[in-house]
Amino acid sequence: IAKIGIITAGTSDINIAEEARVIVEEGGCEAITSYDIGVAGIHRLFPQIAHMVSEGVRAFIVCAGMEGALPSVVAGLVDVPVIAVPTSVGYGVGEGGRVALDAMLQSCAPGIAVVNIDNGFGAGVFALTIVNSD
């Protein structure tokens, strides 16, 4: 059974990640999740990434609002596709998800695909497409 890692930057991103998780599991894959491990507490990220890589995840779905930096960080650490999901959480200029979307689209890390703001469904479907393309 193929495994897909699902990560959120903060707790406010969890509802979008859960939408992706349901799609991934209904599509016959195992979701390995880790929530609230974003760049504001980046020390929490590394052991979770290591665990997911050791479990053989074939793709990552990474949900983040605010400045949207987490998918770029994850893509710089792994050698499988990363699906970036900007979320509409945040405040100030980050409110509504546009800053996160633009940051994810502008990422210099290779291997990232970006779906629309709050599109957990689309991220889940794309992850299934990746793992089922063999």
N, C-alpha and C positions, 0 to 999 in steps of 0.2 A: 504494500500500500504506500503510495507516494505521500510525502510529508511536506507541508508548507508552514513556514514560520510567519507568525503575525505579531507585530510589535506596535505599541503606541508610545508616543512621546510622553503624554500626560494622561491623567484620568479622564479628562474631558473628551478624549478621542476614543474612548472605549466603545461607545455605542456604534460608531462607524466600523471599528475593528470586529465587533460582534456580528455585524451584518455580513462582513466578509467571511468570518468563521463559519457561519451557517451555510453559506453558499459552498465553501470549500468542503465541508463535511457532507452536505447533501450531494455533492459531486463525487463522493467516494474517496476523498483524501483525508488524511489525518492533519489536524491543525495543532501546531504547538504554539502556544501564546505566551507573551510576556508583556505586561502593561505597565506604564508609568516608568519608563527607563530612558527618558529623553536626555538631550544635551545639558539641561539644567542640573542633572545628577548623573553625568556620563559614566561615572564609576560603576553604576548599576548595569550598564549596557554590556560590557565586555564578557562577564561570565554567562550572560544569557545568550549572546551570539555564539560563544564557544559551545554551549550546550546544544543549541539548534544545529550548528554545523556538525557536531559529533553524532547527532541523530540523523543526519543525511537529508536535511531539508533541501528541496529542489528549487524553491523560490521563496522570497520574502515579500510580505505585504507590510508596508510601514506607514502608519497613520500619524500625521503631525499637523498641528495648527501653528499659531504664532508666526515665527520666522521660517518654519518648515525645514529646518536643517537636518533632522534625523535621517531621512532617506539617503542623503549624500554621505553621511558618516557611515551608515550601514553598508552602502555600496562600495565604499573604500575598504571595507574589511572582509568582504565575502566575494566568492567567485561564481555566484549564481545570480539569476535575474532578481532585481528589486522592483516592486511595483509601489510607487509612491502615491499616497492618498492625502491630498491636502484637506484639512478639516476647517470648518467655519468657526471654530472656537478661537477665542483671543479677545484682545481689546486694543484700543488705539488704532494704529495703522494696520495691525494684524487682524482686526475684526472682519469677519465675513469670509476669510480664507484666501483672498486674492494675493496677499503677500506670500503665503505659503505656496500657493500654486505657481506664482512667478519664480520663486526661489527653486522649486523642484524642477521646473522647466529649464532653468538656467544652470543646473548642477554641472560641475566639471567631472564628477565621478562617472565612469562608464557603467553601462548595464542597467540603467534606470528607465522605466516607462512610467508615465504619469497619467493618472485618470483624473476626472473632474472632481471638483470640491464635493466632499461628503459622499463619494461614489464607492462605498464599500461593496456593493453588488458588482459593479464593473471590475473592481480589483479582484474579487473572488473568482469571477468568470475568467478573467485573463490569467490568473494563476493556474486555474484548471486547464486552460488551453496550453500553457507552457508545459505542465507536467504530463499531459496526455498527448503531446506531439511526437512521442517516440514511435 
